[in-house]
Amino acid sequence: MLKAAFFRQSAAEEVLVLPADTHMDEFVAGLNRWLSVSSEVEALASCSGHWPVSMPKEVKLIKTASNWPLEIHYDTPQTLGLDRLLLANATWLEFQDDLLVITMGTCITYNIVKNGALKGGAISPGLQMRFRAMNHYTSDLPLVEGNLEAPILGTSTEGSLQAGVNVAIAKEVEGMSAQFCHEFDLDTVFICGGDRNALRNHLKKYIFAPSNYELHALKRIHEYFKNQGLS
């Protein structure tokens, strides 16, 4: 999925969201339209795939080797996903405290921030990946939609699959969060990502990010770089 937002002060006035298979020219046209508003418009982007040649020169690419506010205590920093870096750093800038950042996306990532450093965490399959895997790797199980209200007792194959994903994933996140918070003495658990709402009915005590939080995170990191004279 391709996402961009036009911010004026701290508010996102317009958000552009396009499917991943969208022709890049359409996305770039949206960026150029915003850039034409004023010569003072600034832009920062993250990219998990190929950086298009047509991207406007005003758009600066954030990279894994950037000067992040957090120290990176990870044995293989070159393999650390840009999304994990971005969200952990931006969330730490917001809370200025030790915390667990959970991202509910294609995969579920758990990221520990402690004493000004990103320590690492865990990665497990996300909501849709689990549904698709059970359908793909078996001959009889259907591909079903998630159900946020699914009970733990499935009385049909569809209901059993939903219990095994929707209910189980909430139990996994709850258990992993409790273990991380106990071992690292954390009080704050922040949950973001497109599938974060799948947990709302189960995990009441945690902080849930607003929609398109990753765009706000990108803006926060841009402001940090600018204030530090790094961009």
MOCORUR-V536823 format. One record per residue. N is the residue number from 1. RES is the residue in one small letter. SS is DSSP state (2 for helix, 1 for strand, 0 for the rest). Layout:
BEGIN
n=N res=RES ss=SS
n=N res=RES ss=SS
END
This chain:
BEGIN
n=1 res=m ss=0
n=2 res=l ss=1
n=3 res=k ss=1
n=4 res=a ss=1
n=5 res=a ss=1
n=6 res=f ss=1
n=7 res=f ss=1
n=8 res=r ss=1
n=9 res=q ss=0
n=10 res=s ss=0
n=11 res=a ss=1
n=12 res=a ss=1
n=13 res=e ss=1
n=14 res=e ss=1
n=15 res=v ss=1
n=16 res=l ss=1
n=17 res=v ss=1
n=18 res=l ss=1
n=19 res=p ss=0
n=20 res=a ss=0
n=21 res=d ss=0
n=22 res=t ss=0
n=23 res=h ss=0
n=24 res=m ss=2
n=25 res=d ss=2
n=26 res=e ss=2
n=27 res=f ss=2
n=28 res=v ss=2
n=29 res=a ss=2
n=30 res=g ss=2
n=31 res=l ss=2
n=32 res=n ss=2
n=33 res=r ss=2
n=34 res=w ss=2
n=35 res=l ss=2
n=36 res=s ss=0
n=37 res=v ss=0
n=38 res=s ss=0
n=39 res=s ss=0
n=40 res=e ss=0
n=41 res=v ss=0
n=42 res=e ss=0
n=43 res=a ss=1
n=44 res=l ss=1
n=45 res=a ss=1
n=46 res=s ss=0
n=47 res=c ss=0
n=48 res=s ss=0
n=49 res=g ss=0
n=50 res=h ss=0
n=51 res=w ss=0
n=52 res=p ss=0
n=53 res=v ss=0
n=54 res=s ss=0
n=55 res=m ss=0
n=56 res=p ss=0
n=57 res=k ss=0
n=58 res=e ss=0
n=59 res=v ss=1
n=60 res=k ss=1
n=61 res=l ss=1
n=62 res=i ss=0
n=63 res=k ss=0
n=64 res=t ss=0
n=65 res=a ss=0
n=66 res=s ss=0
n=67 res=n ss=0
n=68 res=w ss=0
n=69 res=p ss=0
n=70 res=l ss=0
n=71 res=e ss=1
n=72 res=i ss=1
n=73 res=h ss=0
n=74 res=y ss=0
n=75 res=d ss=0
n=76 res=t ss=0
n=77 res=p ss=2
n=78 res=q ss=2
n=79 res=t ss=2
n=80 res=l ss=0
n=81 res=g ss=0
n=82 res=l ss=2
n=83 res=d ss=2
n=84 res=r ss=2
n=85 res=l ss=2
n=86 res=l ss=2
n=87 res=l ss=2
n=88 res=a ss=2
n=89 res=n ss=2
n=90 res=a ss=2
n=91 res=t ss=2
n=92 res=w ss=2
n=93 res=l ss=2
n=94 res=e ss=2
n=95 res=f ss=2
n=96 res=q ss=0
n=97 res=d ss=0
n=98 res=d ss=0
n=99 res=l ss=1
n=100 res=l ss=1
n=101 res=v ss=1
n=102 res=i ss=1
n=103 res=t ss=1
n=104 res=m ss=1
n=105 res=g ss=0
n=106 res=t ss=0
n=107 res=c ss=1
n=108 res=i ss=1
n=109 res=t ss=1
n=110 res=y ss=1
n=111 res=n ss=1
n=112 res=i ss=1
n=113 res=v ss=1
n=114 res=k ss=1
n=115 res=n ss=0
n=116 res=g ss=0
n=117 res=a ss=1
n=118 res=l ss=1
n=119 res=k ss=1
n=120 res=g ss=1
n=121 res=g ss=1
n=122 res=a ss=1
n=123 res=i ss=1
n=124 res=s ss=1
n=125 res=p ss=1
n=126 res=g ss=0
n=127 res=l ss=2
n=128 res=q ss=2
n=129 res=m ss=2
n=130 res=r ss=2
n=131 res=f ss=2
n=132 res=r ss=2
n=133 res=a ss=2
n=134 res=m ss=2
n=135 res=n ss=2
n=136 res=h ss=2
n=137 res=y ss=0
n=138 res=t ss=0
n=139 res=s ss=0
n=140 res=d ss=0
n=141 res=l ss=0
n=142 res=p ss=0
n=143 res=l ss=0
n=144 res=v ss=0
n=145 res=e ss=0
n=146 res=g ss=0
n=147 res=n ss=0
n=148 res=l ss=0
n=149 res=e ss=0
n=150 res=a ss=0
n=151 res=p ss=0
n=152 res=i ss=0
n=153 res=l ss=0
n=154 res=g ss=0
n=155 res=t ss=0
n=156 res=s ss=0
n=157 res=t ss=2
n=158 res=e ss=2
n=159 res=g ss=2
n=160 res=s ss=2
n=161 res=l ss=2
n=162 res=q ss=2
n=163 res=a ss=2
n=164 res=g ss=2
n=165 res=v ss=2
n=166 res=n ss=2
n=167 res=v ss=2
n=168 res=a ss=2
n=169 res=i ss=2
n=170 res=a ss=2
n=171 res=k ss=2
n=172 res=e ss=2
n=173 res=v ss=2
n=174 res=e ss=2
n=175 res=g ss=2
n=176 res=m ss=2
n=177 res=s ss=2
n=178 res=a ss=2
n=179 res=q ss=2
n=180 res=f ss=2
n=181 res=c ss=2
n=182 res=h ss=2
n=183 res=e ss=2
n=184 res=f ss=2
n=185 res=d ss=0
n=186 res=l ss=0
n=187 res=d ss=0
n=188 res=t ss=1
n=189 res=v ss=1
n=190 res=f ss=1
n=191 res=i ss=1
n=192 res=c ss=1
n=193 res=g ss=0
n=194 res=g ss=0
n=195 res=d ss=0
n=196 res=r ss=2
n=197 res=n ss=2
n=198 res=a ss=2
n=199 res=l ss=2
n=200 res=r ss=0
n=201 res=n ss=0
n=202 res=h ss=0
n=203 res=l ss=0
n=204 res=k ss=0
n=205 res=k ss=0
n=206 res=y ss=0
n=207 res=i ss=1
n=208 res=f ss=1
n=209 res=a ss=0
n=210 res=p ss=0
n=211 res=s ss=0
n=212 res=n ss=0
n=213 res=y ss=2
n=214 res=e ss=2
n=215 res=l ss=2
n=216 res=h ss=2
n=217 res=a ss=2
n=218 res=l ss=2
n=219 res=k ss=2
n=220 res=r ss=2
n=221 res=i ss=2
n=222 res=h ss=2
n=223 res=e ss=2
n=224 res=y ss=2
n=225 res=f ss=2
n=226 res=k ss=2
n=227 res=n ss=2
n=228 res=q ss=0
n=229 res=g ss=0
n=230 res=l ss=0
n=231 res=s ss=0
END
